[in-house]
């Protein structure tokens, strides 16, 4: 029997069949809010020798400096065992490290316990990754990003199964069936936009055959996608509502306080305003996004002398720019209108079963074969897939 919810809305797991558990780094130091610190950490690691290098590395069952692994797809790190590694740091790449928190990662397979190469193989400028949040509170159930997501604990669903926007990760026949009801076959990104707008906390996705309601949901979902992926033009609030730095932020900030009445974000003696209450109150899985973002950049290292303790000496100007943009994104996301409940002309899981769209075939739940070029395996050998 198909698994259904109380109103028979289809499940996300059936509409986007291929999903991958998120990458597991295994150690904190290969990721961080600024790329320069990651390069300094790498330099400190390769300058150390023997037991000192092993201690700095922070070995686990999955990774030690003697583990032999291949390159991450699309990256150019070395493949000799890390115990013998020399040379410069692989160029850090941007990742989604936590909800709405874009950080940097050293893309070296030797540093990551479980890297999920199948996600790296399909990561390109066309890809959109959908990451489940932990739920259990207000805020979005799904996050969308053009960056590789390394946040936990939910599963990751790429929009496309192959590079270049090829083969959408949608139940085979779903767009065509919706097209029969709506009068036009929706593009994969429109189906994703609807999913973002309509998904519920139980990860069921109510669908509709009402063309007007579908267009409304797609428009809301596309607005959310633009804000979460932050591709193209930087988002802006209307004049008079845009946040500005009113008093310079200190070189080493420690405290973050919000004045709701004045709509001021106080960072020690620094001041940013106006900051709408909706931006300050924005939560994901019960965690306030702005506070979590600030803590990730100001909390002291748990253990001095570790690679994680190598951090910027002062607050970089780029972080201020990122903070202003984050405030803007959260404020605008809070304004995206919700869909009516219940929907008119619902398309149920039973309807999709009757149309042969569900259940999705088992191969659609597995990654596609996308190896178009050789990948370097351990010690310089070629990987065969």
SULLIN-V485886 format. One record per pair of residues at least 12 apart in sequence whose C-alpha atoms are under 8 Angstrom apart, sorted by the first residue. I is the first residue (numbers start at 1). J is the second residue. If there is no record, write none. Layout:
BEGIN
i->I j->J
i->I j->J
END
This chain:
BEGIN
i->2 j->359
i->4 j->349
i->5 j->204
i->7 j->348
i->8 j->348
i->8 j->349
i->8 j->350
i->9 j->204
i->9 j->205
i->9 j->206
i->9 j->207
i->9 j->347
i->9 j->348
i->9 j->349
i->10 j->204
i->10 j->205
i->10 j->206
i->10 j->207
i->10 j->348
i->10 j->349
i->11 j->203
i->11 j->204
i->11 j->205
i->11 j->349
i->12 j->199
i->12 j->203
i->12 j->204
i->12 j->205
i->13 j->203
i->14 j->171
i->14 j->358
i->14 j->359
i->14 j->360
i->15 j->170
i->15 j->171
i->15 j->174
i->15 j->360
i->16 j->157
i->16 j->159
i->16 j->169
i->16 j->170
i->16 j->171
i->17 j->169
i->17 j->170
i->17 j->171
i->17 j->360
i->17 j->364
i->17 j->365
i->18 j->157
i->18 j->158
i->18 j->161
i->18 j->169
i->18 j->364
i->18 j->365
i->18 j->366
i->18 j->367
i->19 j->155
i->19 j->156
i->19 j->157
i->19 j->158
i->19 j->365
i->19 j->366
i->20 j->116
i->20 j->119
i->20 j->155
i->20 j->156
i->20 j->157
i->21 j->116
i->21 j->154
i->21 j->155
i->21 j->156
i->22 j->116
i->22 j->149
i->22 j->150
i->22 j->151
i->22 j->152
i->22 j->153
i->22 j->154
i->22 j->155
i->22 j->156
i->23 j->114
i->23 j->115
i->23 j->116
i->23 j->149
i->23 j->150
i->23 j->151
i->24 j->112
i->24 j->113
i->24 j->114
i->24 j->115
i->24 j->150
i->25 j->111
i->25 j->112
i->25 j->113
i->25 j->114
i->25 j->115
i->25 j->150
i->26 j->60
i->26 j->112
i->26 j->113
i->26 j->114
i->27 j->58
i->27 j->111
i->27 j->112
i->28 j->308
i->29 j->41
i->29 j->307
i->29 j->308
i->30 j->105
i->30 j->106
i->30 j->111
i->31 j->103
i->31 j->104
i->31 j->105
i->31 j->106
i->32 j->103
i->32 j->104
i->32 j->105
i->33 j->102
i->33 j->103
i->33 j->104
i->33 j->296
i->33 j->297
i->34 j->103
i->34 j->104
i->34 j->312
i->35 j->92
i->35 j->104
i->35 j->105
i->37 j->310
i->37 j->311
i->37 j->312
i->38 j->92
i->38 j->104
i->38 j->105
i->38 j->106
i->39 j->88
i->39 j->89
i->39 j->92
i->40 j->310
i->41 j->307
i->41 j->308
i->41 j->310
i->42 j->88
i->42 j->89
i->43 j->88
i->43 j->89
i->44 j->307
i->45 j->57
i->45 j->307
i->46 j->85
i->46 j->86
i->46 j->87
i->49 j->83
i->50 j->83
i->53 j->65
i->53 j->83
i->54 j->83
i->56 j->306
i->56 j->307
i->57 j->307
i->60 j->113
i->62 j->113
i->62 j->114
i->63 j->110
i->63 j->111
i->63 j->112
i->63 j->113
i->65 j->81
i->65 j->82
i->65 j->83
i->65 j->110
i->66 j->81
i->66 j->82
i->66 j->83
i->67 j->81
i->67 j->82
i->67 j->110
i->68 j->80
i->68 j->81
i->68 j->110
i->68 j->378
i->68 j->379
i->69 j->81
i->69 j->109
i->69 j->110
i->69 j->377
i->69 j->378
i->69 j->379
i->70 j->109
i->70 j->110
i->70 j->375
i->70 j->376
i->70 j->377
i->70 j->378
i->70 j->379
i->70 j->380
i->70 j->383
i->71 j->108
i->71 j->109
i->71 j->375
i->71 j->376
i->71 j->377
i->71 j->378
i->72 j->107
i->72 j->108
i->72 j->109
i->72 j->115
i->72 j->117
i->72 j->120
i->72 j->375
i->73 j->117
i->73 j->120
i->73 j->121
i->73 j->375
i->74 j->120
i->74 j->121
i->75 j->107
i->75 j->108
i->76 j->90
i->77 j->90
i->77 j->107
i->77 j->108
i->77 j->109
i->78 j->108
i->79 j->110
i->79 j->376
i->79 j->377
i->79 j->378
i->79 j->379
i->79 j->380
i->80 j->378
i->80 j->379
i->80 j->380
i->81 j->110
i->81 j->378
i->81 j->379
i->82 j->110
i->89 j->106
i->90 j->106
i->90 j->107
i->90 j->108
i->91 j->106
i->91 j->107
i->92 j->104
i->92 j->105
i->92 j->106
i->92 j->107
i->93 j->105
i->93 j->106
i->93 j->107
i->94 j->147
i->94 j->148
i->95 j->147
i->95 j->148
i->95 j->149
i->95 j->150
i->96 j->145
i->96 j->147
i->96 j->148
i->96 j->149
i->96 j->150
i->96 j->151
i->97 j->149
i->97 j->150
i->97 j->151
i->98 j->150
i->98 j->151
i->98 j->152
i->99 j->143
i->99 j->151
i->99 j->284
i->99 j->289
i->100 j->228
i->100 j->289
i->100 j->326
i->101 j->293
i->118 j->367
i->119 j->148
i->119 j->158
i->120 j->148
i->121 j->162
i->121 j->163
i->121 j->370
i->121 j->371
i->122 j->158
i->122 j->160
i->122 j->161
i->122 j->162
i->122 j->163
i->122 j->370
i->123 j->147
i->123 j->148
i->123 j->163
i->124 j->163
i->124 j->164
i->125 j->146
i->125 j->164
i->126 j->146
i->126 j->163
i->126 j->164
i->126 j->165
i->127 j->146
i->127 j->158
i->127 j->159
i->127 j->160
i->127 j->163
i->127 j->164
i->127 j->165
i->128 j->144
i->128 j->145
i->128 j->146
i->128 j->147
i->128 j->158
i->128 j->159
i->128 j->160
i->128 j->229
i->129 j->144
i->129 j->145
i->129 j->146
i->129 j->147
i->129 j->148
i->129 j->149
i->129 j->156
i->129 j->157
i->129 j->158
i->129 j->159
i->130 j->142
i->130 j->143
i->130 j->144
i->130 j->145
i->130 j->156
i->130 j->157
i->130 j->158
i->130 j->159
i->131 j->143
i->131 j->144
i->131 j->149
i->131 j->154
i->131 j->155
i->131 j->156
i->131 j->157
i->132 j->153
i->132 j->154
i->132 j->155
i->132 j->156
i->133 j->152
i->133 j->153
i->133 j->154
i->133 j->284
i->133 j->285
i->134 j->152
i->134 j->153
i->134 j->154
i->134 j->285
i->135 j->201
i->135 j->284
i->135 j->285
i->135 j->286
i->136 j->285
i->136 j->286
i->137 j->283
i->137 j->284
i->137 j->285
i->137 j->286
i->138 j->283
i->138 j->284
i->138 j->285
i->138 j->286
i->139 j->282
i->139 j->283
i->139 j->284
i->139 j->285
i->139 j->286
i->140 j->284
i->141 j->199
i->141 j->200
i->141 j->201
i->141 j->203
i->141 j->284
i->142 j->196
i->142 j->199
i->143 j->228
i->144 j->225
i->144 j->228
i->144 j->229
i->145 j->225
i->145 j->228
i->145 j->229
i->146 j->229
i->146 j->231
i->147 j->229
i->157 j->169
i->159 j->188
i->159 j->189
i->159 j->192
i->161 j->367
i->161 j->368
i->162 j->368
i->162 j->370
i->163 j->370
i->168 j->188
i->169 j->364
i->170 j->188
i->171 j->357
i->171 j->358
i->171 j->360
i->171 j->364
i->172 j->357
i->172 j->360
i->172 j->361
i->172 j->364
i->173 j->356
i->173 j->357
i->174 j->357
i->175 j->187
i->175 j->188
i->175 j->191
i->177 j->355
i->177 j->357
i->178 j->209
i->181 j->209
i->181 j->210
i->181 j->211
i->182 j->209
i->182 j->210
i->182 j->211
i->182 j->214
i->183 j->211
i->190 j->218
i->190 j->222
i->191 j->218
i->192 j->221
i->193 j->217
i->193 j->218
i->193 j->219
i->193 j->220
i->193 j->221
i->193 j->222
i->193 j->224
i->193 j->225
i->194 j->214
i->194 j->217
i->194 j->218
i->194 j->220
i->194 j->221
i->195 j->221
i->196 j->221
i->196 j->224
i->196 j->225
i->197 j->217
i->197 j->218
i->197 j->220
i->197 j->221
i->197 j->224
i->197 j->338
i->197 j->339
i->198 j->217
i->198 j->339
i->206 j->343
i->206 j->346
i->206 j->347
i->206 j->348
i->207 j->343
i->207 j->346
i->207 j->347
i->207 j->348
i->208 j->343
i->208 j->344
i->208 j->345
i->208 j->346
i->208 j->347
i->209 j->344
i->209 j->345
i->209 j->346
i->209 j->347
i->210 j->344
i->210 j->345
i->213 j->344
i->216 j->339
i->217 j->339
i->220 j->336
i->220 j->337
i->220 j->338
i->223 j->333
i->223 j->336
i->224 j->333
i->224 j->336
i->227 j->329
i->227 j->332
i->227 j->333
i->228 j->329
i->234 j->325
i->235 j->325
i->235 j->328
i->235 j->329
i->236 j->328
i->237 j->328
i->237 j->332
i->241 j->274
i->241 j->275
i->242 j->273
i->242 j->274
i->242 j->328
i->243 j->272
i->243 j->273
i->243 j->274
i->243 j->275
i->243 j->324
i->243 j->327
i->243 j->328
i->244 j->272
i->244 j->273
i->244 j->274
i->244 j->324
i->245 j->270
i->245 j->271
i->245 j->272
i->245 j->273
i->246 j->270
i->246 j->271
i->246 j->272
i->246 j->273
i->247 j->269
i->247 j->270
i->247 j->271
i->247 j->272
i->248 j->269
i->248 j->270
i->248 j->271
i->249 j->267
i->249 j->268
i->249 j->269
i->249 j->270
i->249 j->271
i->250 j->267
i->250 j->268
i->250 j->269
i->250 j->270
i->250 j->315
i->251 j->314
i->251 j->315
i->252 j->298
i->252 j->313
i->252 j->314
i->252 j->315
i->253 j->267
i->253 j->268
i->253 j->298
i->253 j->315
i->254 j->267
i->254 j->268
i->254 j->298
i->254 j->299
i->255 j->267
i->255 j->268
i->256 j->268
i->256 j->291
i->256 j->294
i->258 j->280
i->260 j->277
i->262 j->274
i->263 j->275
i->263 j->276
i->263 j->277
i->275 j->327
i->276 j->331
i->278 j->330
i->278 j->331
i->278 j->334
i->279 j->327
i->279 j->328
i->279 j->330
i->279 j->331
i->279 j->334
i->280 j->327
i->282 j->330
i->282 j->334
i->290 j->326
i->290 j->327
i->371 j->385
END
